[in-house]
């Protein structure tokens, strides 16, 4: 009747995230009240946003030292005191990094029992929906246009690039290292890849986009955002999804320079979003994503690590670009 938890032992502040910012503790397993359910966590989703939550309030409340580390998961109902859920049902829930959690049933998203279950956290979960809406609703790509996506080998970026190809675009992925670049072009069908770690990054970007960029899907912010911003065509669109380059460690000394004049001169559209903005359209998105997966046009890459105790190192590794595709931890 115990419950293992990973707590945020101390906030990292301006330093890089490290294993000693976390602690493993054991608490009593909680008991559900009326309208609540007891959940057993199966897979915990890892995203760069986990690090951003440590910096203060975002679209969710700020994390404090001593809190169970926040995180969404695929979980199974163990005990229910709500009429709409029964033991064995699968849900997406904000369980945090722990084996068991009690939550109100109204805050849970019921999930279908499909195979493999992990797709419910990747292509049919937040990653897939973020890629779908960020590209199609915010970026609005048209056939023949050039789409650039940063963090292209990650959970969102790898799906963004493939959807852009499905929509008839020319796709350039920005990723770290030649191996990831080859994976993007040879396995996922990207037209080109550029290495942001290379001293020749800007030259590579110009060579890959000789006529400029119509749509840029930004997962990183920082120097990559700045380079792509200055490569945009007139009337280009930028979907601002994340800023992983600014989440971990000291903040950058400056932002992109010359931006206001550039935005006006090129008549650029920059749109920030979070996936919940489009929740009323999820059914349409999931139907499209399932169709593309089933017909082989959308390949799913998942990076699964075992063990609740490995969550801190798994997140740190993600922030350093270790993963290909969606990273999650099997509890």
N, C-alpha and C positions, 0 to 999 in steps of 0.2 A: 504493500500500500504506500510505497514511496514514489517520489517524483524527482528525477534528476533535472537540473536546470543549469543553464549557462547564464550568469549574470554579468552585467557590465560593471566590473569592480571599480574602475575609475575611468573618467572621461579622458580621451587622448589629447584634447585641446589642439594645439598647433603641431604636435608631434605625429609621426607616422604610427598607424595602428600596429600593435604588437600583441603577442599572446598574453603577456602579463596584464593587459587591460581587462582581461576576462577572468572569471573564476567559476569552477564547477562546484555546485552545492546540491545537497539533497534536502527536499522538503516533504511534507505529507501530501499524499495524493488528494486533490480537492474533491468535493462532493457537490453535485449540481443541485440548485434550488428550483423552484417552480419557474417554468419557461426556459430553463437552461439545459445544456447537455454537457456531459463529460466526453472529452475528445482524447484520443491517443494519436500523437503525431507520427506520421509515416515518413514524409519527406519534407524537409525544410528548404524553401526557396532562398537562394543567395543572389543578391543584386548589389551593384555599386551604391544604390540608394541607402542600403543599410548603414554605410559609413556616413552619409549625409545626415542621417537622423541624429547622429551624435553631436552635430554642430549647433543644434537648436531646433526650434519649431519649423516645420516645413508644411506639407499638407497633412501632417500628423503631429501629435504633441512631441515635444523634445524629450529625449532620454536623459535620465539622471543616474548618477553613480548608485549602484545597488539594485537597479532595476533588472528584471529578467530581460535579456536582449530581445528586442523586437524583431519580428519576422513572420512572414506568411508561410503557410504550410498546407500540404495535402494531409488531411486528418480523417480518422475513422471514428464514428460515434460508438462509444462504449456503453454509455447509459444516457437515457433521454427522459426528461420531464417536460417535453414539448410534443404536441400532437403531430407535428409535421415531420419529425425525424425519429428514426428507430435505430437500434444497434445494428452496426454493419454498414450504415449509410456513409458515403464519402462526401466530404465538404472541403471547401477552401476556407481557411480561417486564419485570423491573426493570433495564432497560438503563442508566438514568441518561441525562444529557443529552449524548449522543455519537452519532456516526454508526455505529460498530460496537461490539459487546460480545461477550465470550465468557462463557457461563454454563453450569452443569450442566444437562443436559436435564431432570433431575427437578424443577428449579425453574421450569419453563416451563409455561404453560397453552396447549395447542393450541387454535386458533380455526378456525371454519369459513370457507370462502372465499365470503363473501356480498357482495352489492352494496346500498348503498355500504359499503365496508370501514370507513369512519369510524364507522358505527353500532356496531362492535365495541368502540369506546372510549367511546361515549356511552350510548345507551339499553340496549345489551346488555353494557355494560362496568360498571366500578365505579360510575359515576353512576346508571345505571338500577337496579342491584342494591341500592345504598345506599338509594335512594328507596323501592324496593319493600319491603325488609325493615324499614327504619326506620319506615315508616308502618304497614305491615300487622302486623308482629310486635311492635313496640314501642308504637306508637300505638293499635293495635287499634280503628280507627274503625268506627262503626256507621251505617247509613243514617239520614239526617236530622240527624246531628251536625254541629257547626261545627268545621272544621279550619282552623287558621292555620299558614302556613309562612313563615319568614323567608328572605331571599336567594331570593325566589320566582322571579326571572328567571334564576337561575343554573342550572348543569347538573343538580344534584340537586333543587332547589326546584321548577323548572318541571315536572319529572316527578312529584314528590310531589303537587302540586296536581291534576294531571290524573288520577292514580290515585285520589285522594280523590273526584273527581267521578264517575269510573267506578263507585266503590263507593257512590254515592248520597249523598254528603255535600255540605254547603254549604261553599265554600272561599274563604278570604280570604288574599291574598298580600301580603307586606310586601316592598317593593322601593324603590329610590331613583329618584325622579323620575316625573313624570306620563307620560312616553312609555312607560316600562316598565310602568306601571300599566295604560295602555290596551292594550298588547300582551297582558298577562295576561288581561284581561277580554274583549277583542275577538277575540283569536286563539286563546287557549288555553282559554277558557271558564270562567275563575275568576268567582265571583259578585261579588267586590269586591276592590279593591286599596287599600292605604294606603301613603303615602310617608313613610318613616322620616326623610327629610331635612327634612320640613316641621316648622315649629314647632308645628303643630297635630296632630302625629302621634298623641299619646295620645287626643285628642278624636276623630280619624278612626277609631282602633281601636275606641273605645267605640261609635261610630256604626255601624261595620261589624259589630260583635258585640254587639248590645244585650242579648242574653241570656247572654253569656259564651262561653267557649271550651271545647270538649270535648277537643280534641287540638291540641297545639302541637308542630310539627316545628321544632326550633331548629338553625339553621345559623350563628348569629351570636354568641350570648351577649350580654353587655353590656346596654345600655339597652333594646334590643328584647326581650331575654329577660325583663328585669325588668318591662317593661310587660305582656307577655303572661302572665307568672306571676301578676300581680295580677288579670288578667282571667279566670283559669281558673274553670270551674264546679267544684262539689263532685264528687269522683271523677274529675277530669280527668287526662289522661295527657300527659306531655311526653317526646318522643323527642329525646335530646340527641345531635346528629350532629356539630356543629362549633362553633367559637367564633371566627369570622374577625375579629370586632371586636377581639380580644385578641392576634392573631398578629403584627401589624405595628406597630412603634413602642412607645412607653412603655406599661406595663401600666396598667389603670384604677385610680383612687384607692381604689375600694371595690367590693365585690360587691353583689348584690341584698340589700336590707335587709329585715329582718323575715321572712326565709324560713322558719326552722324552725317558728315558730308557724303560719304560713300553710299549710305542707305538712300539718301535723297537723290543723288546723281544717278544711281542705277535702279531706283524705284524698287528696292528690295522689300520683301515681306518676311519678317521674322515672327514666328509664332511658337510660344511655349505651350506645353500641354502636359496633362497627366491622364493616364488611361481611363480614369473614372469619368472624365468629361464626356465620354462617348458610350457610357454603360447602356443607354437605351438602344444602341445599335449592335450589341454583342451577338445577338442571334444571327444577324446577317454576316458579321465577320467570321464567326465560327463555322458557318456553312461554307464560306469561301475557303477558309483555311483547311477544313477537312477535305473538301474537294481537291485542293491542290496537293495535299499529302497523299490522298488515295490514288491520284493519277500519276504520282511520281515527280511532279514539277517542283514540289517543295520538300527538300530533304531536312530531316530533323537530326540535330547533333546535340547529345546530352552528355554532361560530365558529372558522374555520380560518385560521391565519396561516402564511405560508410562510417557511422559512429557519431553520436551526439557530441562526444568530447572533441571531435575534429572540426567542429563548426568554426571556432576562431581562426585556425590556420587555413581553413578552406576559404573564408572571406578575405583574409590577408592575401592569399594566393590569387584570388579573383582580382583584387585591386592592383596586383602586379601583372595581370594579363596572362596567368597560367592557363586559363581555361579556353576551350573551344566550344562554342555553343552554350547551352544553359547549364549552369553549375547548381547542384543541389546536394543535400546530405540526407542519406537514408538513416533514420534514427533507430 
